[in-house]
Amino acid sequence: MRMSFDLTGKTALVTGTSGGIGQAIAVGLAEAGASVVAVSASNSDETVRMIREKGGFAAQISADLSQIDNLEPVFNEALAYYGSIDILVNNAGTIRRAPAAEHSRSDWFDVIDLNMNAVFFLSQLAGNHMIARGSGKIINIASMLSFQGGINVPGYTASKHAVTGITKALANEWGGKGIQVNAIAPGYIDTRNTAPLMADEKRSQAILERIPAGRWGLPKDLQGPAVFLASAASDYMNGHILCVDGGWLAR
């Protein structure tokens, strides 16, 4: 059974790896045996160092994935490092907080371009590569706001609802071609994106009171689920949204 989770010989392209969830997933996949290409708008120096210190293989690419013209060069560069892409993790994302009545067009499109458009078009590039090879795993990072409306984040909510739709649409088309497309919906995880919520004492307490696990999640809580969806252990899962939320949605 342990061999079902072994990613030795696989290559993973992970986006949004400068820290937080993306960094944790990249490290987790490497610990399971995968070679990792880490992509971030800034740099992934720490992520690459963490992987290499544990004896893993990692390379990095710095690119702004919200610029659609960057996606094909990034994918081709990632492909050149290890010769194939077996796993794609679409984690890169951004958030803009403002009431809907005041939400600017620039904030809306900044979020949609990275959180939705980049997910689809990078998946399209990876999907064509995987279809030609007859196998592949695509893991999209959704959110609790894939199911709920949220407060003061209409663009983010729209984009994360779209991520679940893209996941299901691609699973329908590519499931018969040996490709599994699934998503992870993290709950409230302690990252830079949630720092404003954690800093708001009343909001943070309200969130914590609803989580049956009794704590905010940590990025490392996403490692096991990511390895599962990237491995042969999930070969009969397709179009599924895996909630890793401490029980938030059950409350």
N, C-alpha and C positions, 0 to 999 in steps of 0.2 A: 504493500500500500504506500509506503514511504516514497517509492520510485514514482508514483503518480504525481507527486509534487516537485519532482526534481526538474530544474530548468537548465541543467548542464547542456551546453551546446546551443542554447537559444540566445537570441539577441533581442533586447528590449529597447525601444525608443520611448523615453518618458519626458513629458514636457512639464515646465513649471517646477524645476528641480533646484532652485536656489535655496529652498528651505521648506519647512512645514510638511504638508502631506506629500508633495512631489518628491522631496528629499527622502522621506521615510520609505515611500514605495520603491524608489530607485535602489535604496540600500537593501530593502527586503528582497527584491528580485535578484540582486547580486548575491546575497547570502544563500539564495536557493540555487545558484549556479549560473544565472544569466550574465552575459556581457551587456553592459548598459551604455547607451548613448543618452546623455543628459542634456536637455535643451532648456535654456532660460533666457529671458530678455536681458538679464544682467550677466552673472556668471554662476557656475556650479562648482567652483573650486572646492568648497567644503564637502560637497556631496561626493565628488570624484575622490578626494582624499580619503574620506571615510570608507569608500568601497575598496580602494587600493590597499589601505592599511589592513584590511581583513583578507587580503589575497585575491580580491576580485579584479575584474577587468572593466574599465570605464573610460569613456571619452566624453567630451562636452562640446556643445555648439552654442554660441550666443546669437540670438536672433529674436526679433519682435514678431511673434506669430500673429499679431493682429493685422499685420500687413500681408495680405493674401499672396502677393508676389514673392514673399519670402518662403512660402511653404514648400514648393517644389525643390528649390535649392537646398533647403534644410533636409528634406527627406533624402535627396540624392547624396548629400554629404554624409548623413547617418548611414546610408546603405554602403557607402564606400569603406567605412571603418571595419566592418566585420562581414560584409558580403551578403547579408540578408537582414530582414526585419521580421522576426517571428511574433513579436508582441508590441503593440502600440498602446501606451497609456496617455490619454488626452486629459491631462490634469491642469494645464496652464489656465488661469482665469483671473478675473479682476472683479471688483465690486465698487459701485458708486452709491453713496448714501445721501438721499434727498427725498423729501415728500414728493409724491407723484405730481402734484400741481406745480412743483418747482423743478422737476427733473429736466435738465437741459438736454438738448439734442446731442451735444458732444458727449455727455456722460452716457446717454442711451447707446449711441453707436460704438463708443469705446468698449462697452461691455459686450454688446452683441457681436462685434467683430472678433473678439478673442474667445468668448465663451461659447459661441454658437458657430459662426462661420468657419473659424479655424478648426473646430472639432470635425465638422463635416468634410472640409476639403483635405485635411490631413488624413482623415479616415479613408477618403476616396483614393488618395495616393497609395496608402498602405494596402487598401483593399485590392486594388489592381495587382499589386506585387504579390499579395497573398493568394489571390485567385489563380495566378499563373503557377504558384507553387503547390496549390491544393490544400493549404493549411494556414492557420494564423489565429491570433487572439487580439481582439480590440477591447480595451477597457476604458470606458468614459467615466469621468468623475461628475456625478450628479450632485444632489443636495437635498436637505429636508425641504428646501424651497422649490424642489421639483414637484412637491405635493401640496404645498401651502403657499399663501400669498405673501407672507412676510410683512414687514413694516419699513417704509422708506427705501425699499430696494426694488422698484418695479422692473428695471432693466435686468437686474440679476435674476429675479424670479422668472421673467419671461425666458431668459437664456437657459436656465436650468430645467424649466419645463421642456424646452426644445431639445436639450440633451437626451432626455428620456425618449422623446419621439424619434430622434435620429437613431438612438440605440436600437429601438424596436424595428424601425424601417430597414436598417442595414442587416439586422438579424434575419428578417424575413427574406431578403434578397440573397444573402450570402451564406445562410445556414446550410444549404445543400451543396455548398462548394468547399466545405471543410473549414469554414471560418466561424468562430464564435464571437459574437458581439454582445457584451454585457456592460453594466454600469455599477458603480459603487456610489451609494448616496450616504455620505458621512453625516453624522449628527453634528452637534455643537462641539467642534474640535478646537483646542487651544492653539491658534495660529495668529499670524499678523492680521488676517482678514477679520477675525472675530475679536481682536483686541478692543475695539470700541464698545462692543457688547459686554465684555468682561470688566471694562472700566466703569460701566454704568451699574452701580450697586443694585438698584432695584430690578433692572432688566436681567442682570446676571443671576440674581437670586430667584427670579421667576422662572428662568430657564432651568436652573439647577433643581428646583422643586419639582419640575415635570419629568426629570430623567430618572427612571427607576434605578439605574446603576448608581445614582447618588454622586456622580462626578462628571466634569467635562471630559470629553475624549482627548486622547493624545495622538499625535501623528502616527506613532508606532502601532496604534490600534488598527490601522488600515493595512499593515504589512501582510498579515495572514490572509485576509480576504483577497488582496491583490495577487498574492502567490497562488492561491486557489484558482482564481479566474484566469490566470496566465498559464496554468498547468493542465496536464492531461486529466487531472481529477475533475475538471469541469467540462469535459468534452460533450456532455449531453445537456449543457445549459446554454440557452441562447435567448437574447432579448429580455433578460432578467435584470431587475434593479435591486441590488443587494444593499439593504439598509444596515449601516453600522452606526447605530445611534444610541446605544445604551438603553434602548427601550422607549425612546422619545415618542415614536409614532403609536406605540401601544397604549400610551397613557390617555 
